[in-house]
Amino acid sequence: MSTTWIIVIVVAVIVIWVVVIYNGLVRLRQNRENAFADIDVQLKQRHDLVPQLIGAVKGYMEHERGTLEAVTNARQRAMGASSINDKISAEKELSHALSGLSIQVEAYPDLKANANFMNLQTELADIENKLAAVRRFFNSATKELNIAVQKFPNVIFAGMFGFKSEAMFDLGETNRQTMDKAPEVKF
């Protein structure tokens, strides 16, 4: 075999190898975006439920206007976020505001006895459980993408093709501290 054929074969193998790496990274990025689409569905349901929840609570908690306004403002920012990273940040804020609302509700036994409010709370809890599940799927897809972007030899080509490590959808520091505390049981 001539030297020219060897060079052509080596170049062809390298080109095929780069194409395989690129296609693998594209597949992983699409998996991550698809996983976030699942999160978007649950977030839309939560965003639709928040005004109903605030409406049910408003009459009972007139002097807690700051809490209700924080939830409303956080919902608006969450609905207006455009990029995945902006949505992650806005949703952390909304989750924090909703947890503040739940804490305030404990002081109102009549509200807790209201059937409409209890149905909304149950629906919100169901959505939060579904969100937790799709966040795990999203974080798994993000982890796969980040590993692929960072491992050798992909790291050589990932930057050239515009691939980078992406953010996970975590609880945030405030919510993580709350989750780390043991629940308080009162009788």
C-alpha positions as a Markdown table, in Angstrom:
| # | Residue | x | y | z |
|---|---|---|---|---|
| 1 | Met | 0.0 | 0.0 | 0.0 |
| 2 | Ser | 1.2 | 3.4 | -0.8 |
| 3 | Thr | 1.7 | 6.2 | 1.8 |
| 4 | Thr | -1.1 | 8.2 | 0.2 |
| 5 | Trp | -3.6 | 5.4 | 0.9 |
| 6 | Ile | -2.4 | 5.1 | 4.5 |
| 7 | Ile | -2.8 | 8.8 | 5.0 |
| 8 | Val | -6.3 | 8.7 | 3.5 |
| 9 | Ile | -7.4 | 5.8 | 5.7 |
| 10 | Val | -6.0 | 7.5 | 8.9 |
| 11 | Val | -7.8 | 10.8 | 8.0 |
| 12 | Ala | -11.0 | 8.9 | 7.3 |
| 13 | Val | -10.8 | 7.1 | 10.6 |
| 14 | Ile | -10.2 | 10.3 | 12.5 |
| 15 | Val | -13.1 | 12.0 | 10.7 |
| 16 | Ile | -15.4 | 9.1 | 11.5 |
| 17 | Trp | -14.2 | 9.1 | 15.1 |
| 18 | Val | -14.9 | 12.9 | 15.4 |
| 19 | Val | -18.4 | 12.5 | 13.9 |
| 20 | Val | -19.2 | 9.7 | 16.3 |
| 21 | Ile | -18.1 | 11.9 | 19.3 |
| 22 | Tyr | -20.1 | 14.8 | 18.0 |
| 23 | Asn | -23.2 | 12.7 | 17.4 |
| 24 | Gly | -22.9 | 11.2 | 20.9 |
| 25 | Leu | -22.7 | 14.7 | 22.4 |
| 26 | Val | -25.7 | 15.9 | 20.4 |
| 27 | Arg | -27.8 | 12.9 | 21.5 |
| 28 | Leu | -26.9 | 13.6 | 25.2 |
| 29 | Arg | -27.8 | 17.3 | 24.9 |
| 30 | Gln | -31.1 | 16.4 | 23.3 |
| 31 | Asn | -31.8 | 13.9 | 26.1 |
| 32 | Arg | -31.2 | 16.7 | 28.6 |
| 33 | Glu | -33.5 | 19.1 | 26.8 |
| 34 | Asn | -36.2 | 16.4 | 26.5 |
| 35 | Ala | -35.9 | 15.8 | 30.3 |
| 36 | Phe | -36.3 | 19.5 | 30.9 |
| 37 | Ala | -39.4 | 19.4 | 28.7 |
| 38 | Asp | -40.9 | 16.9 | 31.2 |
| 39 | Ile | -40.1 | 19.3 | 34.0 |
| 40 | Asp | -41.7 | 22.2 | 32.0 |
| 41 | Val | -45.0 | 20.2 | 31.9 |
| 42 | Gln | -45.0 | 19.9 | 35.7 |
| 43 | Leu | -43.9 | 23.5 | 36.2 |
| 44 | Lys | -46.8 | 24.7 | 34.0 |
| 45 | Gln | -49.3 | 22.7 | 36.2 |
| 46 | Arg | -47.7 | 24.2 | 39.3 |
| 47 | His | -47.8 | 27.7 | 37.9 |
| 48 | Asp | -51.5 | 27.2 | 37.1 |
| 49 | Leu | -52.2 | 25.9 | 40.6 |
| 50 | Val | -50.5 | 28.7 | 42.5 |
| 51 | Pro | -53.2 | 31.4 | 41.8 |
| 52 | Gln | -55.9 | 29.1 | 42.9 |
| 53 | Leu | -54.0 | 28.3 | 46.1 |
| 54 | Ile | -53.4 | 32.0 | 46.8 |
| 55 | Gly | -57.0 | 32.7 | 46.2 |
| 56 | Ala | -58.1 | 30.1 | 48.7 |
| 57 | Val | -55.6 | 31.4 | 51.3 |
| 58 | Lys | -56.1 | 35.2 | 50.7 |
| 59 | Gly | -59.2 | 35.5 | 52.8 |
| 60 | Tyr | -57.7 | 33.8 | 55.7 |
| 61 | Met | -54.3 | 35.5 | 55.6 |
| 62 | Glu | -55.0 | 39.1 | 54.8 |
| 63 | His | -52.2 | 40.3 | 57.1 |
| 64 | Glu | -49.7 | 37.9 | 55.5 |
| 65 | Arg | -49.7 | 39.9 | 52.3 |
| 66 | Gly | -45.9 | 39.8 | 52.1 |
| 67 | Thr | -45.9 | 36.0 | 51.8 |
| 68 | Leu | -48.6 | 36.0 | 49.2 |
| 69 | Glu | -46.9 | 38.7 | 47.2 |
| 70 | Ala | -43.6 | 36.8 | 47.4 |
| 71 | Val | -45.3 | 33.7 | 45.9 |
| 72 | Thr | -47.0 | 35.7 | 43.2 |
| 73 | Asn | -43.8 | 37.5 | 42.2 |
| 74 | Ala | -41.8 | 34.3 | 42.2 |
| 75 | Arg | -44.4 | 32.6 | 40.0 |
| 76 | Gln | -44.2 | 35.5 | 37.5 |
| 77 | Arg | -40.4 | 35.3 | 37.3 |
| 78 | Ala | -40.6 | 31.5 | 36.9 |
| 79 | Met | -43.1 | 31.9 | 34.1 |
| 80 | Gly | -41.0 | 34.6 | 32.4 |
| 81 | Ala | -37.7 | 32.7 | 32.5 |
| 82 | Ser | -36.6 | 31.6 | 29.0 |
| 83 | Ser | -33.4 | 29.6 | 29.3 |
| 84 | Ile | -33.0 | 26.3 | 31.2 |
| 85 | Asn | -30.6 | 27.9 | 33.7 |
| 86 | Asp | -32.9 | 30.9 | 34.3 |
| 87 | Lys | -35.9 | 28.5 | 34.8 |
| 88 | Ile | -33.9 | 26.5 | 37.3 |
| 89 | Ser | -33.0 | 29.7 | 39.3 |
| 90 | Ala | -36.6 | 31.0 | 39.2 |
| 91 | Glu | -38.1 | 27.7 | 40.2 |
| 92 | Lys | -35.8 | 27.5 | 43.3 |
| 93 | Glu | -37.1 | 30.9 | 44.3 |
| 94 | Leu | -40.7 | 29.8 | 43.7 |
| 95 | Ser | -40.2 | 26.6 | 45.7 |
| 96 | His | -38.8 | 28.7 | 48.6 |
| 97 | Ala | -41.7 | 31.1 | 48.5 |
| 98 | Leu | -44.2 | 28.2 | 48.4 |
| 99 | Ser | -42.5 | 26.6 | 51.5 |
| 100 | Gly | -42.9 | 30.0 | 53.3 |
| 101 | Leu | -46.6 | 29.8 | 52.4 |
| 102 | Ser | -46.9 | 26.3 | 53.8 |
| 103 | Ile | -45.3 | 27.5 | 57.1 |
| 104 | Gln | -47.7 | 30.4 | 57.4 |
| 105 | Val | -50.8 | 28.2 | 56.8 |
| 106 | Glu | -50.0 | 26.2 | 59.9 |
| 107 | Ala | -51.2 | 29.2 | 62.0 |
| 108 | Tyr | -54.7 | 29.0 | 60.5 |
| 109 | Pro | -56.6 | 25.9 | 61.6 |
| 110 | Asp | -59.8 | 27.1 | 59.8 |
| 111 | Leu | -57.9 | 27.3 | 56.5 |
| 112 | Lys | -56.5 | 23.8 | 57.0 |
| 113 | Ala | -60.1 | 22.6 | 57.5 |
| 114 | Asn | -61.3 | 24.2 | 54.2 |
| 115 | Ala | -62.0 | 21.4 | 51.7 |
| 116 | Asn | -61.0 | 23.5 | 48.7 |
| 117 | Phe | -57.7 | 24.4 | 50.2 |
| 118 | Met | -57.0 | 20.9 | 51.2 |
| 119 | Asn | -57.7 | 19.7 | 47.7 |
| 120 | Leu | -55.3 | 22.3 | 46.3 |
| 121 | Gln | -52.7 | 21.3 | 48.9 |
| 122 | Thr | -53.0 | 17.7 | 47.8 |
| 123 | Glu | -52.8 | 18.6 | 44.2 |
| 124 | Leu | -49.7 | 20.7 | 44.9 |
| 125 | Ala | -48.1 | 17.9 | 46.8 |
| 126 | Asp | -48.8 | 15.5 | 43.9 |
| 127 | Ile | -47.2 | 18.0 | 41.4 |
| 128 | Glu | -44.2 | 18.5 | 43.7 |
| 129 | Asn | -43.7 | 14.7 | 43.9 |
| 130 | Lys | -43.9 | 14.5 | 40.1 |
| 131 | Leu | -41.4 | 17.4 | 39.8 |
| 132 | Ala | -39.0 | 15.5 | 42.1 |
| 133 | Ala | -39.2 | 12.5 | 39.8 |
| 134 | Val | -38.6 | 14.5 | 36.6 |
| 135 | Arg | -35.8 | 16.5 | 38.2 |
| 136 | Arg | -34.0 | 13.2 | 39.0 |
| 137 | Phe | -34.4 | 12.2 | 35.3 |
| 138 | Phe | -33.2 | 15.7 | 34.2 |
| 139 | Asn | -30.2 | 15.5 | 36.6 |
| 140 | Ser | -29.3 | 12.1 | 35.3 |
| 141 | Ala | -29.4 | 13.3 | 31.7 |
| 142 | Thr | -27.3 | 16.3 | 32.7 |
| 143 | Lys | -24.8 | 14.1 | 34.5 |
| 144 | Glu | -24.4 | 11.9 | 31.4 |
| 145 | Leu | -23.9 | 15.0 | 29.2 |
| 146 | Asn | -21.4 | 16.5 | 31.7 |
| 147 | Ile | -19.4 | 13.3 | 31.9 |
| 148 | Ala | -19.3 | 12.9 | 28.1 |
| 149 | Val | -18.2 | 16.6 | 27.7 |
| 150 | Gln | -15.4 | 16.2 | 30.3 |
| 151 | Lys | -13.9 | 12.8 | 29.5 |
| 152 | Phe | -11.0 | 12.3 | 27.1 |
| 153 | Pro | -11.0 | 12.4 | 24.1 |
| 154 | Asn | -14.4 | 14.2 | 23.9 |
| 155 | Val | -13.1 | 17.1 | 25.9 |
| 156 | Ile | -10.9 | 18.0 | 22.9 |
| 157 | Phe | -13.8 | 18.4 | 20.6 |
| 158 | Ala | -16.6 | 19.4 | 22.9 |
| 159 | Gly | -15.4 | 23.0 | 23.3 |
| 160 | Met | -14.9 | 23.3 | 19.5 |
| 161 | Phe | -18.4 | 22.2 | 18.9 |
| 162 | Gly | -19.9 | 24.4 | 21.6 |
| 163 | Phe | -20.6 | 21.8 | 24.2 |
| 164 | Lys | -20.0 | 22.6 | 27.9 |
| 165 | Ser | -20.9 | 21.2 | 31.3 |
| 166 | Glu | -24.5 | 22.2 | 32.2 |
| 167 | Ala | -26.1 | 23.0 | 35.6 |
| 168 | Met | -28.0 | 20.4 | 37.6 |
| 169 | Phe | -31.5 | 21.2 | 38.9 |
| 170 | Asp | -30.9 | 21.0 | 42.6 |
| 171 | Leu | -32.8 | 22.2 | 45.6 |
| 172 | Gly | -30.6 | 25.2 | 46.3 |
| 173 | Glu | -28.8 | 25.9 | 49.5 |
| 174 | Thr | -31.8 | 27.2 | 51.5 |
| 175 | Asn | -34.1 | 24.3 | 50.6 |
| 176 | Arg | -31.3 | 21.8 | 51.1 |
| 177 | Gln | -30.8 | 23.1 | 54.7 |
| 178 | Thr | -34.5 | 22.7 | 55.4 |
| 179 | Met | -34.5 | 19.2 | 54.0 |
| 180 | Asp | -31.5 | 18.2 | 56.1 |
| 181 | Lys | -33.4 | 19.1 | 59.4 |
| 182 | Ala | -35.4 | 16.3 | 61.0 |
| 183 | Pro | -39.1 | 17.0 | 61.0 |
| 184 | Glu | -40.6 | 18.3 | 64.3 |
| 185 | Val | -43.4 | 16.2 | 65.6 |
| 186 | Lys | -45.9 | 17.8 | 68.0 |
| 187 | Phe | -48.7 | 16.1 | 69.9 |
